[in-house]
Amino acid sequence: WTGHFPEKTRSLMRHLAKRAEALQQVYARDAEQQATVAVTTLVTSLAMNFVHRGAYFPEAPPPLPIDGREQKGAKEPVREEQPPVQPTGEAAERSG
């Protein structure tokens, strides 16, 4: 219902899972329902940002028109932006 295609949602979920694992994010077993609702809310918000703004984060600039001019009634192109990935493990030690 968001207009965010399933393959994009799967990619977003894989990215979030990798980041959670890298950051060693965990939740208590008895908090599984709350964690599920929280992640669902986050993913839905990110998906809606992407569908309506062309980017996952609201502070990203709006998409540019195709030829650089205003196009009345024309849909603007969507630029895909992925959340930045922070280095972890040995990569973090080398960069820091």
C-alpha positions as CSV (number, residue, x, y, z in Angstrom):
1,W,0.0,0.0,0.0
2,T,3.0,2.3,0.3
3,G,4.0,2.0,-3.3
4,H,7.5,0.9,-2.1
5,F,8.1,-2.2,-4.2
6,P,8.8,-5.5,-2.3
7,E,12.3,-5.9,-3.7
8,K,13.2,-2.4,-2.4
9,T,11.7,-3.3,1.0
10,R,13.7,-6.5,1.2
11,S,16.9,-4.7,0.3
12,L,16.1,-2.1,3.0
13,M,15.4,-4.8,5.6
14,R,18.7,-6.6,4.7
15,H,20.6,-3.4,5.1
16,L,19.0,-2.7,8.5
17,A,19.7,-6.2,9.6
18,K,23.3,-5.9,8.7
19,R,23.6,-2.6,10.6
20,A,21.8,-4.0,13.6
21,E,24.2,-7.0,13.6
22,A,27.3,-4.8,13.2
23,L,26.1,-2.6,16.1
24,Q,25.2,-5.7,18.2
25,Q,21.6,-4.4,18.6
26,V,19.5,-6.9,20.6
27,Y,16.2,-7.0,22.4
28,A,14.8,-9.1,25.2
29,R,12.7,-12.1,24.2
30,D,9.7,-10.7,26.0
31,A,10.0,-7.4,24.0
32,E,9.7,-9.1,20.6
33,Q,6.3,-7.7,19.9
34,Q,7.4,-4.2,20.7
35,A,10.5,-4.6,18.6
36,T,8.5,-5.9,15.7
37,V,6.1,-2.9,15.9
38,A,9.0,-0.5,16.1
39,V,10.9,-1.9,13.1
40,T,7.6,-2.1,11.1
41,T,7.0,1.6,11.9
42,L,10.6,2.6,11.0
43,V,10.5,0.7,7.7
44,T,7.1,2.1,6.7
45,S,8.3,5.6,7.4
46,L,11.5,5.1,5.4
47,A,9.5,3.5,2.5
48,M,7.0,6.5,2.5
49,N,9.9,8.9,2.4
50,F,11.4,7.1,-0.5
51,V,8.1,7.0,-2.4
52,H,7.2,10.6,-1.8
53,R,10.7,12.3,-1.8
54,G,12.9,10.0,-3.7
55,A,15.2,9.4,-0.7
56,Y,15.0,7.5,2.5
57,F,15.9,10.5,4.6
58,P,13.6,13.6,4.7
59,E,16.5,16.1,4.7
60,A,17.7,14.8,1.3
61,P,17.1,17.3,-1.5
62,P,14.1,16.7,-3.7
63,P,14.6,14.9,-7.0
64,L,15.7,17.1,-9.9
65,P,13.5,17.5,-13.0
66,I,14.6,15.5,-16.1
67,D,15.8,18.5,-18.2
68,G,16.5,21.0,-15.4
69,R,13.2,22.9,-16.0
70,E,9.9,22.8,-14.3
71,Q,7.6,20.2,-15.9
72,K,4.0,20.8,-15.0
73,G,2.1,17.5,-14.5
74,A,5.2,15.4,-15.2
75,K,6.5,13.0,-12.6
76,E,10.0,13.9,-11.5
77,P,12.7,11.2,-11.7
78,V,13.5,9.3,-8.5
79,R,17.1,9.2,-7.3
80,E,17.8,6.2,-5.2
81,E,19.8,6.8,-2.1
82,Q,20.9,4.1,0.3
83,P,21.5,4.8,4.0
84,P,25.3,5.2,4.6
85,V,27.2,2.2,5.8
86,Q,29.6,2.8,8.6
87,P,32.8,0.7,8.7
88,T,32.9,-2.0,11.3
89,G,35.5,-4.3,12.8
90,E,38.9,-4.0,11.1
91,A,37.7,-1.5,8.5
92,A,36.6,0.9,11.4
93,E,40.0,0.5,13.1
94,R,41.9,1.3,9.8
95,S,39.7,4.4,9.1
96,G,39.7,5.7,12.6
